Amino acid sequence: MNRSASFPSVRFPLPALAVAAALALAGCAAFPERGVAPPPSTVELAAPPADWSAYAGKRVRITAPLVVSGNHRLERDGSVVVAFGSRPQAPTEAARPGADAAAVAAGNHARSLALVLPDQAAPNPRTWRAGGVLEAAEGDLELGEHGPRLLLRDVETLQPAQRPAAPTVSGEVRLAALNLQNLFNGDGRGGGFPTARGARTPEEYAAQLARLVATLSSLDADVVAVLELENDGYGPRSSIAQLVAALDPEGLRWRFVDAGRGPGDNPIRVGLLYRADRVTPLGAPAMLETGPFGPLSRVPLAQAFRAGNGPAFVVVANHFKSKGCRDATGPDLDQGDGQACFNATRRTSSHALREWLAGDPTRSGSDLVAVLGDLNAYAMEDPVRGFIDAGWRDALAGVDGGRPYTYVYDAQAGRLDHVLLSPALGGRLQDAGIWHSNADEAPNVVDQPGNDGQPATGPWRASDHDPVIVGLRLRTPL
């Protein structure tokens, strides 16, 4: 993957006043009063200790490299999460639910700590992009509610993570998926703000739309499954119509699949965009509105396409029920195995979706099927493993050196977004990529103005999920 927008190494010596302010906010004295003994000599650590409590209240210098793994609290309390060694993976991304995942979680916790940064150490959220590496750090250790916190006095040589260029994915036909993080356009005429789930002002909507257009246009995909799109019809003032109009102002290439209604009646829905100059839709789209779909998981949308003289293939956009526990009951309660709430619903959704697709809902006669979208399940969880055990191929498994991720939660990286290929389609996979344009960025990076003082409109943090893309051999027969 090509790299762009690189940063030089940064050293942050923390001035006395900055240290005093940071420690005062943390409820600690930065400098001893007259007559009070000075702090003990610095303790050096080259590895995470078995018991951090032994170092509480002491000056600690960490001499091992630390990787920035979480920046979700940067704006709220000026802290980032770092880890000894490699970036922590979400437990059920790396291991099966239950005891194996619990062991991964324990290991992640044991080698992670928070760094409390004085304001002068974090002038730009980009500096603390996840994946950056600190060569060493020194400060005063305290035990917080969620574990050890190092109140920084010095950071030596921060290597900020670079923003990657969009992946160049080879393939006759390229399929992509992106969670739009609640794209709501108000009333479609510039009013209707704040919206139910998305932008609060017309300016926020315009910046959000511009970031999403920058993302989608950089992917160079032929068909894109989009998620968390406002469910407001398909007319010219709908969110999907205005997204396509912004993506292709001249109307020469991009189109959207018009399902006539929905899919479903949830405030957010899935959608399908496609390049009309590259692929041709075949027949009518199909929706699955029974079982868990509609009231819980969003209704999936399937459409058959053909590229050139190639075979018909089917693309299915999906968005399963989230992991949040609100309204969860019975088997949907958190079972303590690492899969969180509503796993029973997601597992049922996965099974029902495969059964529906086996019945050829698009009437295309094709068994070349790609399931794309946010399944709200990591790679080793039941909903995804159900596909793998049935012979489907995980198209993203080999990306990022075999440690792929599209989402960062609680300073742990994993995949909620998937591309799963039917047994017949799996052998036609040519290439795959994930553009880490979103998940590694600090959440407040979208509020940083550009050089002209206007809201940032580049692709960075266009969503909280990274876009995924795969290349397939579908333009010519095998």
Buried (B, 14 or more C-beta within 10 A) or exposed (E): BEEEEEBEEBEBEBEEEBBBBBBEBBEBEBEEEEEEEEEEEEBEBEEBEEEBEEBBEBBBBBEBBBBBBBBBBBBEEBBBBBBBEEBBBBBBBBBBBBEBBBEBBEBBBBBBBBBBBBEBBBEEBBBBBBBBBBBBBBBBBBEEEBEBBBBBBBBBEBBBBBBBBBBEBEBBBBBBBBBBBBBBBBEBEEEBBEBEEBBEEBEBBBBBBBBBBBBBBBBBBBBBBBBBBBBBBBEEBBBBBBBBBBBBEEEEEBBBBBBEEBBBEBBBBBBBBBBBEBBEBBEBBBBBEEBBBBEBBBBBBBBBBBBEEBBBBBBBBBBBBBBEEEEBEEEBBBBEBBBBBBBBBBBBBBBBBBEBBEEBBBEBEBBBBBBBBBBBBBBBBBBBBBBBEBEBBBBBBEBBEEBBBBBBBBBBBBBBBBBBBBEBBBEBBBBBBBBBBBBBBBBBBBBBEEEEEEBBBBBBBBBBBBBBBBBBBBBEEE
